[in-house]
Amino acid sequence: MAVTLQSAPTALLALDWGTTSLRGARIDATGQVLDERAFPRGILTVPAGGFAEVFDSCFGDWARDGAQACLIAGMAGSKQGWVEAPYCACPAGFADVAAKLIWVQDTQLNLPTAIVPGLSCEHRCDVPGLAGVPDVMRGEEVQILGAMHLGGWRDGLCILPGTHSKWAWIQDGKVTAFRSYMTGEFYALLSQHSLLARSIDTQAAFDAEAFALGLARAGQGGGLLHNAFSARTLSLFARMDAGPLASYLSGLVIGEELRAQDVQAAAHVTVIGSQSLTSRYALAFERLGITTHRMGAEASWAGLHALSHHLPLRPPSP
């Protein structure tokens, strides 16, 4: 018997279980989000063998309230998660991801529950001794699927800024390749744990002009290892204050990310993430004469709901 979503108060229970946080939504058969919850119960807070208990304590009432299936995206499918879900290799679309779902058996709830696998791709490498270099994502693939579903497009570029930004190219409804950039992590390291931290106020309001200067500086080349030092010297010579310097450094790291791309080749560009981050990328693309489409958390829920229409056979009873 196939898992299908019928009309019900809660047709799908959708979870995004990350490293530091756990989010969930009740979704009806039409894709409408009925309610959302969030907990500081990322996988790093869950003891070995404790995932079923955390799941029940956070969402057990929803699961018992007529839900017909549960899909879990994110780091819950990693080696440190609930059940490891091996990556689905690119190119991959809805059906490919659905075929790689891993069904969870150790839940006390009578609810078909599966973990979304994440994606992998292989980058060509001409260095002797390296046949290729793998790249991976977990959780972002659901957001990409959601963006395609909501936007009604099948070809384009998706950018998911964050600690490890992802640039994913989509062709004919499938993610064909993607690249990861440690942009957010490098910004945090430089602004909080390097010599630059003494000159930068990371709590200051965003300064669009300083951000644009950082973008322009990165676009001139020289590389981040060189350009980052300019945040030190601009402060040293009193040419930029601590507040604007935070935005300037943000422009440098995001500008370095953009410099590595062939963005002009993308007919449709979607940026998915928090408002503060997507607005910065929108500004960066605006300087290049490219219009972007922005999405937030709704992409995750739309992706899981759309994926539920491709569910394989119901898992065997434990």
C-alpha positions as CSV (number, residue, x, y, z in Angstrom):
1,M,0.0,0.0,0.0
2,A,1.4,3.4,-0.9
3,V,1.6,6.3,1.5
4,T,-0.8,8.9,0.3
5,L,-1.9,12.1,1.9
6,Q,-5.7,12.4,2.2
7,S,-7.7,15.4,3.5
8,A,-7.0,15.6,7.3
9,P,-6.2,18.2,9.9
10,T,-2.6,17.2,9.7
11,A,-1.7,15.3,6.5
12,L,2.1,15.7,6.9
13,L,4.4,16.3,9.8
14,A,7.4,18.0,8.4
15,L,10.7,18.4,10.4
16,D,13.9,20.2,9.8
17,W,16.3,18.7,12.4
18,G,19.6,20.4,12.3
19,T,22.8,20.5,14.3
20,T,21.7,23.1,16.8
21,S,17.9,23.4,16.3
22,L,14.8,21.4,15.6
23,R,11.8,22.9,13.7
24,G,8.6,21.3,12.7
25,A,5.3,22.1,10.9
26,R,1.9,20.6,10.6
27,I,0.9,20.7,6.9
28,D,-2.5,19.8,5.4
29,A,-3.1,17.9,2.2
30,T,-3.1,21.2,0.1
31,G,0.3,22.2,1.4
32,Q,-1.0,24.8,3.8
33,V,1.1,25.2,7.0
34,L,-1.2,24.9,9.9
35,D,1.2,25.5,12.8
36,E,5.0,25.6,13.5
37,R,7.2,24.9,16.4
38,A,10.9,25.3,17.2
39,F,13.1,23.8,19.9
40,P,16.8,24.2,20.8
41,R,17.1,20.4,20.4
42,G,19.5,20.0,17.6
43,I,21.2,16.6,17.1
44,L,24.2,17.6,19.2
45,T,21.8,17.8,22.3
46,V,20.4,14.3,21.8
47,P,22.0,11.4,23.6
48,A,22.7,8.1,21.9
49,G,19.4,6.3,21.4
50,G,17.4,9.4,22.4
51,F,16.0,10.6,19.1
52,A,12.6,8.8,19.4
53,E,12.1,10.2,22.9
54,V,12.9,13.8,21.7
55,F,10.7,13.4,18.7
56,D,7.8,12.2,20.9
57,S,8.2,14.9,23.5
58,C,8.3,17.7,20.8
59,F,5.8,16.5,18.2
60,G,4.1,13.4,19.6
61,D,0.8,15.2,20.0
62,W,0.8,16.3,16.4
63,A,1.7,12.8,15.3
64,R,-1.3,11.4,17.1
65,D,-3.6,14.0,15.7
66,G,-4.3,12.3,12.4
67,A,-0.9,12.8,10.7
68,Q,-0.5,10.3,7.9
69,A,3.3,10.6,7.3
70,C,6.4,12.4,8.7
71,L,9.4,13.5,6.7
72,I,12.6,14.7,8.4
73,A,15.2,16.7,6.7
74,G,18.6,17.9,7.9
75,M,21.4,16.5,10.1
76,A,19.1,13.9,11.6
77,G,20.2,11.8,8.6
78,S,23.9,12.2,9.3
79,K,26.3,9.7,11.0
80,Q,25.6,11.5,14.3
81,G,21.8,11.7,13.7
82,W,18.9,9.4,14.3
83,V,19.4,7.1,11.3
84,E,22.1,7.6,8.7
85,A,20.6,8.3,5.3
86,P,23.3,7.9,2.6
87,Y,23.5,10.9,0.2
88,C,21.6,10.8,-3.1
89,A,24.0,11.5,-6.0
90,C,23.4,14.3,-8.4
91,P,21.7,14.8,-10.8
92,A,18.7,14.4,-8.5
93,G,15.1,15.5,-8.5
94,F,12.0,14.7,-6.5
95,A,11.7,11.1,-7.5
96,D,15.4,10.4,-7.0
97,V,15.4,11.8,-3.5
98,A,12.2,10.0,-2.6
99,A,13.7,6.7,-3.7
100,K,16.5,7.2,-1.2
101,L,14.4,7.9,1.8
102,I,15.4,6.0,4.9
103,W,12.4,4.8,7.0
104,V,12.7,5.0,10.8
105,Q,11.7,1.9,12.7
106,D,12.5,2.8,16.3
107,T,9.6,5.2,16.9
108,Q,6.7,4.3,19.2
109,L,4.2,6.2,17.1
110,N,2.1,4.4,14.5
111,L,3.3,6.9,11.8
112,P,5.3,6.2,8.6
113,T,8.4,8.3,9.3
114,A,11.3,8.8,6.8
115,I,14.5,10.7,6.7
116,V,15.5,12.7,3.6
117,P,19.0,11.7,2.3
118,G,20.7,14.9,1.3
119,L,22.7,15.3,-1.9
120,S,26.2,14.7,-3.0
121,C,28.2,15.6,-6.2
122,E,31.7,15.1,-7.4
123,H,33.9,17.9,-8.6
124,R,36.6,17.1,-11.2
125,C,40.1,17.6,-10.0
126,D,43.3,17.6,-12.1
127,V,45.6,17.3,-9.2
128,P,47.6,14.1,-9.3
129,G,46.4,11.7,-6.6
130,L,42.9,13.3,-6.4
131,A,40.5,11.6,-8.8
132,G,37.8,14.0,-7.7
133,V,36.6,16.0,-4.7
134,P,33.1,15.3,-3.2
135,D,30.7,17.9,-2.0
136,V,27.6,17.4,0.1
137,M,24.5,19.1,1.5
138,R,21.8,18.1,4.1
139,G,18.6,20.0,4.4
140,E,19.3,22.5,1.6
141,E,18.1,20.0,-1.0
142,V,14.6,20.2,0.5
143,Q,14.7,24.0,0.3
144,I,15.7,23.8,-3.4
145,L,12.9,21.4,-4.1
146,G,10.5,23.7,-2.3
147,A,11.7,26.7,-4.3
148,M,11.1,24.9,-7.6
149,H,7.7,23.8,-6.4
150,L,6.6,27.3,-5.3
151,G,8.2,29.1,-8.2
152,G,7.0,26.7,-10.9
153,W,10.4,26.7,-12.6
154,R,12.7,23.8,-13.6
155,D,16.0,25.5,-14.7
156,G,18.0,28.0,-12.7
157,L,20.4,28.7,-9.9
158,C,19.7,28.4,-6.2
159,I,21.9,30.1,-3.6
160,L,21.5,29.1,0.1
161,P,23.7,31.5,2.1
162,G,24.8,30.6,5.6
163,T,27.6,29.0,7.6
164,H,28.4,26.9,4.5
165,S,26.8,28.5,1.6
166,K,25.5,26.4,-1.3
167,W,25.3,27.3,-5.0
168,A,23.1,24.7,-6.8
169,W,22.5,24.5,-10.5
170,I,19.1,23.1,-11.6
171,Q,18.3,21.8,-15.0
172,D,15.1,20.1,-16.1
173,G,13.9,19.8,-12.5
174,K,17.1,18.2,-11.2
175,V,20.0,19.5,-9.2
176,T,22.9,18.7,-11.6
177,A,25.7,20.1,-9.5
178,F,26.5,22.3,-6.5
179,R,29.4,23.9,-4.7
180,S,29.8,24.7,-1.0
181,Y,31.6,27.8,0.4
182,M,32.5,28.3,4.0
183,T,31.5,32.0,3.8
184,G,29.6,32.4,7.0
185,E,32.1,30.4,9.0
186,F,35.0,32.4,7.7
187,Y,33.2,35.7,8.5
188,A,32.7,34.4,12.1
189,L,36.3,33.3,12.4
190,L,37.7,36.6,11.1
191,S,35.3,38.9,12.9
192,Q,35.3,37.1,16.3
193,H,38.5,35.1,16.6
194,S,41.2,36.9,14.6
195,L,43.1,40.2,15.0
196,L,40.3,41.9,13.1
197,A,37.9,41.3,16.0
198,R,39.5,44.2,17.9
199,S,38.5,46.6,15.1
200,I,35.0,45.3,14.2
201,D,31.6,45.7,15.9
202,T,29.6,42.7,14.8
203,Q,26.5,44.0,16.6
204,A,26.4,47.2,14.6
205,A,23.5,47.8,12.1
206,F,24.1,46.8,8.5
207,D,25.8,49.5,6.5
208,A,24.9,49.1,2.8
209,E,27.6,51.5,1.6
210,A,30.4,49.8,3.5
211,F,29.1,46.4,2.2
212,A,29.2,47.7,-1.3
213,L,32.8,48.8,-0.8
214,G,33.7,45.3,0.4
215,L,32.0,43.8,-2.7
216,A,33.9,46.1,-5.0
217,R,37.2,45.4,-3.3
218,A,36.6,41.6,-3.6
219,G,35.7,42.0,-7.3
220,Q,39.1,43.6,-8.0
221,G,40.8,40.3,-7.2
222,G,43.7,39.8,-4.9
223,G,41.9,37.0,-2.9
224,L,40.4,37.0,0.5
225,L,43.7,36.2,2.3
226,H,45.0,39.6,1.1
227,N,41.8,41.6,1.1
228,A,40.7,40.7,4.6
229,F,43.8,42.5,5.9
230,S,42.3,45.8,4.5
231,A,39.7,45.6,7.4
232,R,42.7,46.0,9.7
233,T,44.4,48.8,7.9
234,L,41.2,50.8,7.2
235,S,40.7,50.9,11.0
236,L,44.4,51.6,11.7
237,F,44.3,54.7,9.5
238,A,40.9,55.7,10.8
239,R,39.3,55.5,7.4
240,M,36.4,53.3,8.6
241,D,34.7,52.9,12.0
242,A,34.1,49.5,13.7
243,G,30.4,49.4,12.8
244,P,30.8,49.8,9.0
245,L,33.8,47.5,9.1
246,A,31.6,44.6,9.9
247,S,29.5,45.2,6.8
248,Y,32.7,45.8,4.8
249,L,34.1,42.4,5.9
250,S,30.7,40.8,5.0
251,G,31.0,42.3,1.5
252,L,34.6,41.0,1.2
253,V,33.6,37.3,2.0
254,I,30.4,37.4,0.0
255,G,32.1,39.2,-2.9
256,E,34.8,36.5,-2.9
257,E,32.0,33.9,-3.1
258,L,30.5,35.6,-6.1
259,R,33.8,36.1,-7.8
260,A,34.1,32.3,-8.2
261,Q,30.8,32.0,-10.1
262,D,29.6,32.4,-13.6
263,V,26.4,34.1,-12.5
264,Q,25.6,35.7,-15.8
265,A,24.8,32.2,-17.1
266,A,21.8,31.8,-14.8
267,A,18.4,32.7,-16.2
268,H,16.6,32.4,-12.9
269,V,18.3,33.1,-9.5
270,T,16.7,32.2,-6.2
271,V,18.2,33.0,-2.8
272,I,16.9,31.1,0.1
273,G,17.6,31.9,3.8
274,S,17.1,34.5,6.5
275,Q,16.0,38.0,5.5
276,S,19.3,39.6,6.6
277,L,21.4,37.3,4.5
278,T,19.1,37.1,1.4
279,S,18.9,40.9,1.3
280,R,22.8,41.1,1.1
281,Y,23.0,38.7,-1.7
282,A,20.2,40.5,-3.5
283,L,22.2,43.7,-3.2
284,A,25.3,41.9,-4.5
285,F,23.5,40.6,-7.6
286,E,21.8,44.0,-8.1
287,R,25.3,45.4,-8.7
288,L,25.7,42.8,-11.5
289,G,22.4,43.8,-13.0
290,I,20.7,40.5,-12.0
291,T,17.3,40.2,-10.4
292,T,16.9,37.6,-7.6
293,H,13.9,35.9,-6.1
294,R,14.1,35.5,-2.3
295,M,12.5,32.9,-0.1
296,G,12.6,32.0,3.6
297,A,11.5,29.1,5.8
298,E,8.5,28.5,3.6
299,A,10.8,26.7,1.1
300,S,11.6,23.9,3.5
301,W,7.9,23.1,4.2
302,A,7.0,23.4,0.5
303,G,9.8,21.0,-0.4
304,L,8.8,18.4,2.2
305,H,5.2,18.6,1.2
306,A,6.0,18.4,-2.5
307,L,8.3,15.4,-1.8
308,S,5.5,13.7,0.0
309,H,3.7,13.3,-3.3
310,H,6.6,11.0,-4.5
311,L,6.7,8.7,-1.4
312,P,7.5,5.1,-2.2
313,L,5.8,2.1,-0.7
314,R,4.9,2.2,3.0
315,P,7.8,0.7,5.1
316,P,7.4,-2.8,6.5
317,S,6.0,-2.9,10.1
318,P,8.7,-3.3,12.7
